[in-house]
Amino acid sequence: MEAIFHGVLLALGLILPLGVQNVFIFSQGATQTQFVRALPATITAAVCDTLLILLAIFGLSAIVFQFEWIRVALMSGGSLFLLYMGYTIWTSVPKADGNHHVLTTREQTLFALSVSLLNPHAILDTIGVIGTSALKYSGAEQALFTGACIAVSWLWFISLTFAGRVIGKIDHTGGFMKLLNKLSALFIWGTAVYLIIGIF
């Protein structure tokens, strides 16, 4: 029971703060015409978090940090992609104004992958915090701890998508979504700049 409680609290502490990933998932819930159409982004983010958690707990992620060229390639590609997606979201027109740009399944998936796997904060937090905390447990307790962390991640992203859908229905003027688009783009560009700085 302690392992489950610990996993839930730890995962919530890492996932709740406002960040590019959360803003993007929320915005997809608000801008897509149906809840189900926002699920590609939701599922991709949750699967990425699941993989990071498993890698952190089983220690495989350390391999990536042994090869500098992998880190540079990931951060370079990620920063360029984030710059492009920031521009796309900044120039998108909210629903009420007509002719709005709704991300396709492919765009949602690619962007969710980038903000989930190319975000140094997310990777380091998951590896450093969850991976280290998991060392306290073994066997069944470690399995319960892992399951709790993963369950929180999935429930959070689904809830965030649903919350975005509710706000999207209320926001008939498109004003809130226009503001959210601008904030999202700024968050994304900020992450891209952080990635570029981190390369050197």
Contacts in CASP RR format, 6 or more apart in sequence:
PFRMAT RR
TARGET T0000
AUTHOR 0000-0000-0000
METHOD contacts of the structure
MODEL  1
MEAIFHGVLLALGLILPLGVQNVFIFSQGATQTQFVRALPATITAAVCDT
LLILLAIFGLSAIVFQFEWIRVALMSGGSLFLLYMGYTIWTSVPKADGNH
HVLTTREQTLFALSVSLLNPHAILDTIGVIGTSALKYSGAEQALFTGACI
AVSWLWFISLTFAGRVIGKIDHTGGFMKLLNKLSALFIWGTAVYLIIGIF
2 141 0 8 1.000
3 137 0 8 1.000
3 141 0 8 1.000
3 142 0 8 1.000
3 144 0 8 1.000
3 145 0 8 1.000
3 148 0 8 1.000
4 144 0 8 1.000
4 145 0 8 1.000
4 148 0 8 1.000
5 148 0 8 1.000
6 133 0 8 1.000
6 136 0 8 1.000
6 145 0 8 1.000
6 148 0 8 1.000
7 130 0 8 1.000
7 133 0 8 1.000
7 145 0 8 1.000
7 147 0 8 1.000
7 148 0 8 1.000
7 149 0 8 1.000
7 152 0 8 1.000
8 148 0 8 1.000
8 149 0 8 1.000
8 151 0 8 1.000
8 152 0 8 1.000
10 129 0 8 1.000
10 130 0 8 1.000
10 133 0 8 1.000
10 149 0 8 1.000
11 130 0 8 1.000
11 148 0 8 1.000
11 149 0 8 1.000
11 150 0 8 1.000
11 152 0 8 1.000
11 153 0 8 1.000
11 156 0 8 1.000
12 152 0 8 1.000
12 156 0 8 1.000
14 125 0 8 1.000
14 126 0 8 1.000
14 129 0 8 1.000
14 130 0 8 1.000
15 22 0 8 1.000
15 49 0 8 1.000
15 152 0 8 1.000
15 153 0 8 1.000
15 156 0 8 1.000
16 156 0 8 1.000
19 187 0 8 1.000
20 82 0 8 1.000
20 115 0 8 1.000
20 119 0 8 1.000
20 184 0 8 1.000
20 187 0 8 1.000
20 188 0 8 1.000
20 191 0 8 1.000
21 45 0 8 1.000
21 112 0 8 1.000
21 115 0 8 1.000
21 116 0 8 1.000
21 119 0 8 1.000
21 122 0 8 1.000
22 160 0 8 1.000
23 180 0 8 1.000
23 183 0 8 1.000
23 184 0 8 1.000
23 187 0 8 1.000
24 41 0 8 1.000
24 45 0 8 1.000
24 111 0 8 1.000
24 112 0 8 1.000
24 115 0 8 1.000
24 184 0 8 1.000
24 188 0 8 1.000
25 38 0 8 1.000
25 41 0 8 1.000
25 42 0 8 1.000
25 45 0 8 1.000
25 112 0 8 1.000
25 157 0 8 1.000
25 160 0 8 1.000
25 161 0 8 1.000
26 160 0 8 1.000
26 161 0 8 1.000
26 163 0 8 1.000
26 164 0 8 1.000
26 167 0 8 1.000
26 180 0 8 1.000
27 89 0 8 1.000
27 164 0 8 1.000
27 177 0 8 1.000
27 180 0 8 1.000
27 181 0 8 1.000
27 184 0 8 1.000
28 38 0 8 1.000
28 41 0 8 1.000
28 42 0 8 1.000
28 103 0 8 1.000
28 108 0 8 1.000
28 161 0 8 1.000
29 35 0 8 1.000
29 38 0 8 1.000
29 161 0 8 1.000
29 162 0 8 1.000
29 164 0 8 1.000
29 165 0 8 1.000
29 168 0 8 1.000
30 164 0 8 1.000
30 165 0 8 1.000
30 167 0 8 1.000
30 168 0 8 1.000
30 171 0 8 1.000
30 176 0 8 1.000
30 177 0 8 1.000
30 180 0 8 1.000
31 38 0 8 1.000
31 92 0 8 1.000
31 94 0 8 1.000
31 95 0 8 1.000
31 100 0 8 1.000
31 102 0 8 1.000
31 103 0 8 1.000
31 168 0 8 1.000
31 177 0 8 1.000
32 38 0 8 1.000
32 102 0 8 1.000
32 103 0 8 1.000
32 165 0 8 1.000
33 102 0 8 1.000
35 161 0 8 1.000
35 162 0 8 1.000
35 165 0 8 1.000
37 102 0 8 1.000
38 108 0 8 1.000
38 161 0 8 1.000
38 165 0 8 1.000
39 161 0 8 1.000
40 105 0 8 1.000
40 108 0 8 1.000
40 109 0 8 1.000
40 112 0 8 1.000
41 103 0 8 1.000
41 108 0 8 1.000
41 109 0 8 1.000
41 111 0 8 1.000
41 112 0 8 1.000
41 161 0 8 1.000
42 112 0 8 1.000
42 157 0 8 1.000
42 158 0 8 1.000
42 160 0 8 1.000
42 161 0 8 1.000
44 108 0 8 1.000
44 109 0 8 1.000
44 112 0 8 1.000
44 113 0 8 1.000
44 116 0 8 1.000
45 112 0 8 1.000
45 115 0 8 1.000
45 116 0 8 1.000
45 157 0 8 1.000
46 153 0 8 1.000
46 154 0 8 1.000
46 157 0 8 1.000
46 158 0 8 1.000
48 112 0 8 1.000
48 113 0 8 1.000
48 116 0 8 1.000
48 117 0 8 1.000
49 116 0 8 1.000
49 126 0 8 1.000
49 150 0 8 1.000
49 153 0 8 1.000
49 157 0 8 1.000
50 150 0 8 1.000
50 153 0 8 1.000
50 154 0 8 1.000
52 61 0 8 1.000
52 116 0 8 1.000
52 117 0 8 1.000
52 122 0 8 1.000
52 123 0 8 1.000
52 126 0 8 1.000
52 127 0 8 1.000
53 126 0 8 1.000
53 130 0 8 1.000
53 146 0 8 1.000
53 149 0 8 1.000
53 150 0 8 1.000
53 153 0 8 1.000
54 146 0 8 1.000
54 150 0 8 1.000
55 61 0 8 1.000
55 126 0 8 1.000
55 127 0 8 1.000
56 126 0 8 1.000
56 127 0 8 1.000
56 128 0 8 1.000
56 130 0 8 1.000
56 131 0 8 1.000
56 134 0 8 1.000
57 130 0 8 1.000
57 131 0 8 1.000
57 134 0 8 1.000
57 142 0 8 1.000
57 145 0 8 1.000
57 146 0 8 1.000
59 131 0 8 1.000
61 123 0 8 1.000
61 127 0 8 1.000
62 127 0 8 1.000
64 70 0 8 1.000
64 71 0 8 1.000
65 71 0 8 1.000
72 199 0 8 1.000
74 117 0 8 1.000
74 118 0 8 1.000
75 118 0 8 1.000
75 120 0 8 1.000
75 195 0 8 1.000
75 196 0 8 1.000
75 198 0 8 1.000
75 199 0 8 1.000
76 199 0 8 1.000
77 118 0 8 1.000
78 114 0 8 1.000
78 118 0 8 1.000
78 192 0 8 1.000
78 195 0 8 1.000
79 118 0 8 1.000
79 192 0 8 1.000
79 193 0 8 1.000
79 195 0 8 1.000
79 196 0 8 1.000
79 199 0 8 1.000
80 192 0 8 1.000
81 110 0 8 1.000
81 111 0 8 1.000
81 114 0 8 1.000
81 118 0 8 1.000
82 114 0 8 1.000
82 115 0 8 1.000
82 118 0 8 1.000
82 188 0 8 1.000
82 189 0 8 1.000
82 191 0 8 1.000
82 192 0 8 1.000
82 195 0 8 1.000
83 189 0 8 1.000
83 192 0 8 1.000
85 111 0 8 1.000
85 114 0 8 1.000
85 188 0 8 1.000
86 184 0 8 1.000
86 185 0 8 1.000
86 188 0 8 1.000
86 189 0 8 1.000
86 192 0 8 1.000
87 185 0 8 1.000
88 101 0 8 1.000
88 103 0 8 1.000
88 107 0 8 1.000
89 181 0 8 1.000
89 184 0 8 1.000
89 185 0 8 1.000
89 188 0 8 1.000
90 181 0 8 1.000
90 182 0 8 1.000
90 185 0 8 1.000
91 101 0 8 1.000
92 100 0 8 1.000
92 101 0 8 1.000
92 181 0 8 1.000
93 99 0 8 1.000
93 100 0 8 1.000
93 101 0 8 1.000
94 100 0 8 1.000
94 171 0 8 1.000
94 174 0 8 1.000
94 175 0 8 1.000
94 177 0 8 1.000
94 178 0 8 1.000
94 181 0 8 1.000
95 168 0 8 1.000
95 174 0 8 1.000
95 177 0 8 1.000
96 171 0 8 1.000
96 172 0 8 1.000
96 173 0 8 1.000
96 174 0 8 1.000
96 175 0 8 1.000
96 177 0 8 1.000
97 174 0 8 1.000
97 178 0 8 1.000
103 111 0 8 1.000
115 188 0 8 1.000
115 191 0 8 1.000
116 122 0 8 1.000
117 123 0 8 1.000
118 195 0 8 1.000
119 191 0 8 1.000
120 194 0 8 1.000
120 195 0 8 1.000
120 198 0 8 1.000
130 149 0 8 1.000
133 145 0 8 1.000
134 142 0 8 1.000
134 145 0 8 1.000
134 146 0 8 1.000
137 144 0 8 1.000
137 145 0 8 1.000
167 176 0 8 1.000
168 176 0 8 1.000
168 177 0 8 1.000
171 177 0 8 1.000
END
